[in-house]
Amino acid sequence: MNDARSNTPRLSASERMAQTLGTDTRLRDEIRPDGSVRLRQGTSCYDARESRAAGLDPYNSAIAPKPRQMSAC
């Protein structure tokens, strides 16, 4: 299978418990098929999408990088 979600290793019991309790402080990022990035840390989850301004003017990002739009998962 080419799907990245199907090829990731399963979490151990201690990793699942740390994730549930919110004590897992690692920042994990996932590249989504639509180009957005999903960020997870503990029990927090955010989606970062390209801003509308960056989509309308893709050649100007070298001079003034555009921030991404953030939303909760």
C-alpha positions as CSV (number, residue, x, y, z in Angstrom):
1,M,0.0,0.0,0.0
2,N,1.2,3.5,-0.7
3,D,-0.9,5.2,2.0
4,A,1.4,6.5,4.7
5,R,-1.3,6.0,7.4
6,S,-1.3,2.2,6.8
7,N,2.4,1.9,7.0
8,T,3.0,3.6,10.3
9,P,4.0,1.4,13.3
10,R,1.4,1.0,16.0
11,L,1.9,2.8,19.3
12,S,3.0,0.9,22.3
13,A,0.8,0.8,25.4
14,S,3.0,3.4,27.2
15,E,2.9,5.7,24.1
16,R,-0.9,5.4,23.9
17,M,-1.2,6.2,27.6
18,A,1.1,9.2,27.3
19,Q,-0.9,10.5,24.4
20,T,-4.2,10.1,26.2
21,L,-3.0,11.8,29.3
22,G,-1.4,14.7,27.4
23,T,2.1,14.0,28.6
24,D,3.4,13.3,25.2
25,T,5.3,16.5,24.4
26,R,6.6,15.5,20.9
27,L,5.4,17.6,18.0
28,R,4.3,15.3,15.2
29,D,3.5,16.6,11.7
30,E,1.6,14.9,8.9
31,I,1.6,16.0,5.3
32,R,-2.0,15.7,4.1
33,P,-2.9,14.8,0.4
34,D,-4.4,18.3,-0.1
35,G,-1.1,20.0,0.8
36,S,-2.1,21.0,4.4
37,V,0.0,20.0,7.4
38,R,-1.6,18.4,10.5
39,L,0.3,19.1,13.8
40,R,-0.2,17.1,16.9
41,Q,1.2,17.5,20.4
42,G,-0.3,15.6,23.3
43,T,-4.0,16.0,23.0
44,S,-3.8,19.1,20.8
45,C,-4.3,18.9,17.1
46,Y,-4.2,21.6,14.5
47,D,-4.4,21.8,10.7
48,A,-2.2,24.4,8.9
49,R,-3.4,25.3,5.4
50,E,-1.9,27.6,2.8
51,S,-3.3,31.1,3.1
52,R,-5.5,32.5,0.3
53,A,-3.0,35.3,-0.3
54,A,-0.2,32.8,-0.9
55,G,-2.4,30.9,-3.3
56,L,-3.2,34.1,-5.3
57,D,0.4,35.3,-5.4
58,P,2.7,32.3,-5.2
59,Y,5.8,34.1,-6.7
60,N,6.0,36.8,-4.0
61,S,6.6,34.4,-1.1
62,A,10.4,34.8,-1.3
63,I,10.1,38.5,-0.4
64,A,7.3,38.3,2.2
65,P,6.4,34.7,3.3
66,K,2.7,34.4,4.1
67,P,1.6,32.7,7.3
68,R,-0.5,29.6,7.1
69,Q,-4.2,29.4,8.2
70,M,-4.5,27.4,11.4
71,S,-7.6,25.6,12.6
72,A,-8.4,22.9,15.1
73,C,-8.8,19.3,13.9
